[in-house]
Amino acid sequence: MSNNISPFFDFNTDFILYGVQHNTVIILIICLSIGLPIVTKRYFNPNQQLLISRIMAICIFVWVILYVFILFYLGKFNYKTDLPLDICNIIGLLVPFLMWNPNSRIFPYLYFYIMAGTTQAVFTPHLFDGFPNFIFIKYWVVHGGLIIYILYVAIIWKFQLNLMDLWRSFLFIQIYVLLVYLINILIGANYVYLVKKPPTYSILDYFGPWPVYIFVCEVILLFLCFMVYLPYMKSQEEKKIS
């Protein structure tokens, strides 16, 4: 590590998949996802519960923006790789505005995108820098924060889902994919790997050539959406029986 650079700004390669840092973060996300809504439902009033959701949303938003500013500060920003165009960053930017007052119409979209998509980033992170580097902190505040946030909102406000919510969310993501693809073409980038596969080995290598691997990913996403919908489907069936 450089002697004249703060560890917060200094790049490193300390992150190890399922190493101590990774496992610690996963445990923390699980504990907060379960514990935070339980504690707030028991000990906080509705206004305080709303304040907590807003604080979480703002923290996620700030880190998405701060990450870009830090890269500018370090002279490392590259518009072809560092714009907040992946779905997690976009949700992080929008969630304070869309859910300042938690909205049952917006909730299904966020739920499916976060639980079916962001969770994959938690268990299979594309990350090299370890703590206390800013990239590490930003990565987990955004990805872990979104999961904690959406489960908190789901439990505190008792939002419900139906099968049409799943299909609407899946169709809406196609618009996002098209827009990002067009941006890629315009600026010569490869956000979300829509133009070509990563230059290094990845799981996409098993999914066929372009554009086949994109459609394979779509099928996997749809499957994951159904999986995260199952708890709601089971709850609805139990209500019908009762």
C-alpha positions in Angstrom: 0.0 0.0 0.0 1.3 3.5 -0.8 2.5 5.4 2.2 1.2 8.8 1.0 -2.4 7.7 0.2 -5.1 7.0 2.7 -6.2 3.3 2.8 -9.7 4.6 1.9 -8.5 5.8 -1.5 -5.7 3.3 -2.1 -6.6 0.4 -4.4 -5.8 -3.1 -3.3 -6.6 -6.7 -4.1 -7.5 -7.8 -0.6 -11.0 -9.0 -1.3 -11.3 -12.8 -1.3 -14.5 -14.6 -2.4 -16.0 -16.1 0.7 -13.0 -14.9 2.7 -13.3 -13.2 6.1 -14.5 -9.9 4.7 -17.0 -11.4 2.4 -18.5 -13.8 5.0 -18.6 -11.0 7.5 -20.6 -8.8 5.2 -23.0 -11.6 4.3 -23.7 -12.3 7.9 -24.2 -8.6 8.6 -26.7 -8.3 5.7 -28.7 -11.3 6.9 -28.7 -10.1 10.5 -29.9 -6.6 9.6 -32.4 -7.9 7.1 -34.1 -10.0 9.8 -33.3 -7.9 12.9 -34.0 -4.4 11.8 -37.7 -4.8 10.9 -38.3 -6.9 14.0 -36.8 -4.2 16.3 -38.5 -1.3 14.6 -41.9 -2.9 14.5 -41.6 -3.6 18.2 -40.0 -0.4 19.5 -40.6 2.4 17.0 -43.7 4.3 15.9 -44.8 4.7 12.3 -43.0 8.1 11.8 -39.8 6.7 13.2 -40.1 3.6 10.9 -40.6 5.9 7.9 -37.5 8.0 9.0 -35.4 4.8 9.1 -36.5 3.8 5.5 -35.6 7.3 4.3 -32.2 7.3 6.0 -31.4 4.0 4.3 -32.5 5.2 0.9 -30.4 8.4 1.2 -27.3 6.5 2.3 -27.5 4.3 -0.7 -28.1 7.3 -3.0 -25.2 9.2 -1.5 -22.7 6.3 -2.0 -23.7 5.9 -5.7 -22.9 9.6 -6.2 -19.9 9.7 -3.9 -18.3 6.8 -5.8 -18.3 8.8 -9.0 -17.0 11.9 -7.3 -14.1 10.0 -5.7 -13.1 8.5 -9.1 -13.1 12.0 -10.5 -11.0 13.2 -7.5 -8.5 10.4 -8.1 -8.4 11.0 -11.9 -9.6 7.5 -12.5 -13.1 8.1 -13.8 -13.9 6.5 -17.2 -17.3 7.2 -18.7 -17.1 3.9 -20.5 -17.0 1.9 -17.3 -17.9 4.1 -14.3 -21.3 5.6 -15.1 -24.0 4.3 -12.7 -25.9 2.4 -15.4 -26.2 -1.1 -13.9 -29.6 -1.8 -12.3 -28.4 -1.7 -8.7 -26.9 1.8 -9.1 -30.0 3.0 -11.0 -32.2 1.8 -8.2 -29.9 3.3 -5.7 -30.3 6.7 -7.4 -34.1 6.5 -7.7 -35.2 4.9 -4.5 -35.2 8.1 -2.4 -37.4 9.7 -4.9 -39.7 6.8 -5.8 -40.1 5.6 -2.2 -39.8 8.7 -0.1 -43.2 7.6 1.0 -43.2 3.9 0.4 -45.4 3.1 -2.5 -47.2 -0.2 -3.1 -47.2 0.4 -6.9 -43.4 0.9 -7.1 -42.6 -1.8 -4.5 -43.0 -4.8 -6.8 -40.5 -3.6 -9.3 -37.9 -2.9 -6.7 -38.6 -6.2 -4.9 -38.1 -8.3 -8.0 -35.0 -6.4 -9.3 -33.3 -6.4 -5.9 -34.2 -9.9 -4.6 -33.7 -11.6 -8.0 -30.7 -9.5 -9.1 -28.9 -7.7 -6.3 -28.7 -10.9 -4.2 -26.6 -12.4 -6.9 -24.2 -9.6 -6.5 -23.9 -10.4 -2.8 -23.1 -14.1 -3.3 -21.0 -13.8 -6.4 -19.5 -10.3 -6.2 -17.4 -8.8 -9.0 -15.0 -7.1 -6.6 -11.3 -7.0 -6.0 -10.7 -4.2 -3.5 -11.1 -5.0 0.2 -11.9 -3.0 3.3 -11.3 0.0 3.9 -11.1 0.9 0.2 -14.0 3.1 -1.0 -14.9 0.7 -3.7 -15.5 -2.1 -1.1 -17.6 0.2 1.1 -19.6 1.5 -1.9 -20.2 -1.9 -3.2 -21.7 -3.3 0.0 -23.6 -0.2 1.1 -25.4 -0.2 -2.3 -25.9 -4.0 -2.8 -26.3 -5.0 0.8 -28.2 -1.8 1.6 -30.8 -2.4 -1.1 -31.5 -5.9 0.2 -31.9 -4.7 3.8 -34.0 -1.8 2.6 -36.5 -3.7 0.4 -37.1 -6.4 3.1 -37.5 -3.7 5.7 -40.1 -1.9 3.5 -41.9 -5.2 2.7 -42.2 -6.2 6.3 -43.0 -2.8 7.9 -45.6 -1.8 5.3 -46.8 -5.3 4.6 -46.8 -4.8 0.8 -48.2 -7.6 -1.3 -47.4 -9.0 -4.7 -49.3 -10.9 -7.4 -48.2 -12.8 -10.5 -49.0 -9.8 -12.8 -46.5 -7.7 -10.8 -43.9 -10.3 -11.7 -44.7 -10.1 -15.4 -44.8 -6.3 -15.4 -41.5 -6.1 -13.7 -39.9 -8.5 -16.1 -41.3 -6.6 -19.2 -40.1 -3.3 -17.8 -36.6 -4.6 -17.4 -36.5 -5.2 -21.2 -36.9 -1.4 -21.6 -33.9 -0.9 -19.3 -31.9 -3.4 -21.3 -32.7 -1.7 -24.6 -31.8 1.7 -23.3 -28.5 0.6 -21.8 -27.7 -1.2 -25.0 -28.3 2.0 -27.0 -26.1 3.9 -24.6 -23.4 1.3 -25.1 -23.5 1.8 -28.8 -23.5 5.6 -28.6 -20.5 5.8 -26.3 -18.6 2.7 -27.2 -19.1 1.0 -23.8 -20.2 -2.4 -22.6 -22.3 -1.8 -19.6 -24.1 -4.9 -18.3 -22.1 -6.8 -20.9 -24.8 -6.3 -23.5 -22.4 -5.7 -26.4 -19.9 -8.5 -25.7 -18.8 -10.8 -22.9 -16.3 -9.7 -20.3 -12.6 -9.9 -21.5 -11.8 -12.3 -18.6 -13.3 -15.7 -17.8 -16.9 -15.5 -16.5 -20.0 -17.6 -16.2 -21.3 -16.0 -19.4 -18.8 -18.2 -21.3 -21.1 -21.1 -20.6 -24.2 -19.4 -22.1 -23.2 -19.3 -25.7 -22.1 -16.4 -28.1 -23.6 -13.0 -28.3 -26.6 -12.5 -28.3 -27.5 -16.0 -27.1 -26.0 -15.4 -23.6 -28.2 -12.4 -23.1 -31.4 -14.4 -23.7 -30.0 -17.2 -21.4 -29.6 -14.5 -18.7 -33.1 -13.4 -19.3 -34.4 -16.9 -18.7 -32.4 -17.2 -15.5 -33.7 -13.8 -14.3 -37.3 -14.9 -14.9 -36.7 -18.1 -13.0 -35.2 -16.1 -10.1 -38.2 -13.8 -10.1 -40.5 -16.8 -9.7 -38.3 -18.1 -6.9 -38.5 -14.8 -4.9 -42.2 -14.6 -5.6 -42.9 -18.1 -4.0 -43.2 -16.7 -0.4 -45.9 -14.4 -1.5 -47.7 -17.1 -3.5 -47.6 -19.5 -0.5 -48.9 -16.7 1.7 -51.8 -16.1 -0.7 -52.7 -19.8 -0.8 -52.7 -20.0 3.0 -55.1 -17.0 3.2 -57.5 -18.7 0.7 -57.4 -21.9 2.7 -58.1 -20.1 6.0 
